[in-house]
Amino acid sequence: MKKIYILSAVLAAFSLQAQFTVTVQAPAEFKDKDAILYTLNGSKDIIVTKEQNKNNTWTFKYPSHYMGMMKVYFPDSNNAVSFISENKNISVKLDVQNNKIKDVAYLDEANDLMSRQQEGSQKKELILPALAQIKEYYKDNTDFGKALKIEIERLSGTNNTIDASKHPFISYYNTNYSKFLSNSTDPAKKVTPDDIVNFLDKSNDMLESSSLLRPVLVSYLNSGGNTNVAGSVDTLLDRLKVETPRGQTVLSELIDIFDAYDMEEFKTKYLTLAKNLKCTINDRLATTLKSNANVEMGATFPNVKFQSAANTSAKSLYDVKADKKIIVFWSSTCSHCESELPKLLEKYNELKAKNIQIVGLSLDTDKASYTQKIAAFPWINDSELRGWNSSYVDTYNVHATPTYFILDANNKIINKPDHVGNVLEYFKLK
């Protein structure tokens, strides 16, 4: 029994040591009360906890070891601030104007360093080419020419080496971003598909929390060209083993990539592979399977509880009674929506005469823009005004706007049109 007590004490001590705090400060005029802390798994934000404003400060206690990207999201105003964790206390101060985040001050060492490096990288990418052109017009022996030369040399510097023992996540991120995603034209730095497979196989857990996983996977698919996508994916999954947590996370990301790029053949193949797995499924893959199951042909479309719906007294989608319903996910800032929704508007009266109801669910963030746009649309419109942070995204597997579904009177999915032309063709109105 004594040994058990000793072990418990050691575990308790480790737990206390691993815990860190995230503190976000805001000016008194910032109106939000609630804030949500997220970690990252692949390309998916994972909710950790929700806290309320206390003296213009939100304090989150993270109970375990974590290195990677994090963010705090303010749902009332749709503001978000991103930062990194190196398993140490994090402190962020917000500058706010009209209840929108104007600037962020990172007060802890790791985030201050990461912020300065990101700013330097942006300057190097955007400003350095312009300075190089300007330099041709100024001699090195002039005051401006000398200053210009110094600035070019500073921005051109490659001394971004980080002590990995002091800043392990920043070192990991910089090293692998530079190697796999920097688009270097130097032949000596060109990576092969095998290099990427080895990285995805051997990398530590920071891969999933770094935000690098999806872009590296896209780079891997592009490196093999379009001739043998399935062969490249099979090679990768064979190495990773889809029964492992990493293999499942990569499989989930690939399914979402194929979905986003309308590569239906490959999405179907690897979604079927995921469905047929007999092992325990991790949370990341389970989310992808659930999102896809929600919107399969013949599935009952999950109900939508309306926030503040226009042109209806219904409280939810299921309260809307019609022989058929057209669901469209859209946004006022979406160029394709700008061209497609007016065509739906032209046929609205004919659809309504057939007892077909249109329900628009917007992924807008700006209330004024959304309100102005729906004034022209007589159908039911609603929005959470949270953009891609909306619950619609995961629930209905939305990867682009506009996205359409056609439901029968019992809210079963009977068609998934690609474009507005397919919608009108289905109802013989084209």
HUVENCOR-V141788 format. One record per backbone hydrogen bond with DSSP energy under -1.0 kcal/mol. NH is the residue of the N-H (numbers start at 1). CO is the residue of the C=O. If there is no record, write none. Layout:
nh: <NH/NH>
co: <CO/CO>
This chain:
nh: <5/6/7/8/9/10/11/12/13/14/15/16/17/18/19/20/22/23/24/25/26/30/35/36/37/38/39/41/42/44/46/48/51/53/54/58/60/62/68/69/70/71/72/73/74/78/79/81/83/85/90/92/93/94/95/97/100/102/103/105/107/112/113/114/115/116/117/118/119/120/121/122/123/124/125/126/127/128/131/132/133/134/135/137/138/142/146/147/148/149/150/151/152/153/154/155/156/160/167/171/172/173/174/175/176/177/178/179/180/181/189/190/196/197/198/199/200/201/202/203/207/216/217/218/219/220/221/222/223/224/225/232/233/234/235/236/237/238/239/240/241/244/248/249/250/251/252/253/254/255/256/257/258/259/260/261/262/263/264/267/268/269/270/271/272/273/274/275/276/277/286/287/288/289/290/291/292/293/294/296/298/299/301/306/310/317/320/323/324/325/326/327/328/329/330/334/338/339/340/341/344/345/346/348/351/352/353/355/356/357/359/360/361/362/363/370/371/372/373/374/376/377/380/381/382/387/389/390/395/396/398/403/405/406/407/408/411/413/414/415/423/424/425/426/427/428/429>
co: <1/2/3/4/5/6/7/8/9/10/11/12/13/14/15/62/60/90/58/92/56/27/51/73/49/71/46/44/208/41/39/37/35/33/57/24/22/20/85/209/83/38/81/36/79/74/74/72/70/68/21/23/105/25/103/100/97/95/95/93/91/108/109/110/111/112/113/114/115/116/117/118/119/120/121/122/123/123/127/128/129/130/131/134/135/139/142/143/144/145/146/147/148/149/150/151/152/158/163/167/168/169/170/171/172/173/174/175/176/177/186/187/192/193/194/195/196/197/198/199/204/212/213/214/215/216/217/218/219/220/222/228/229/230/231/232/233/234/235/236/237/241/244/245/246/247/248/249/250/251/252/253/254/255/256/257/259/258/262/263/264/265/266/267/268/269/270/271/272/274/282/283/284/285/286/287/288/289/290/293/413/296/411/315/381/304/317/355/355/407/357/405/359/403/361/331/334/335/336/337/340/341/342/345/347/348/349/352/351/324/326/380/328/382/330/366/367/368/369/370/373/374/358/310/360/364/386/387/391/392/393/329/327/415/325/412/408/299/406/406/419/420/421/422/423/425/424>
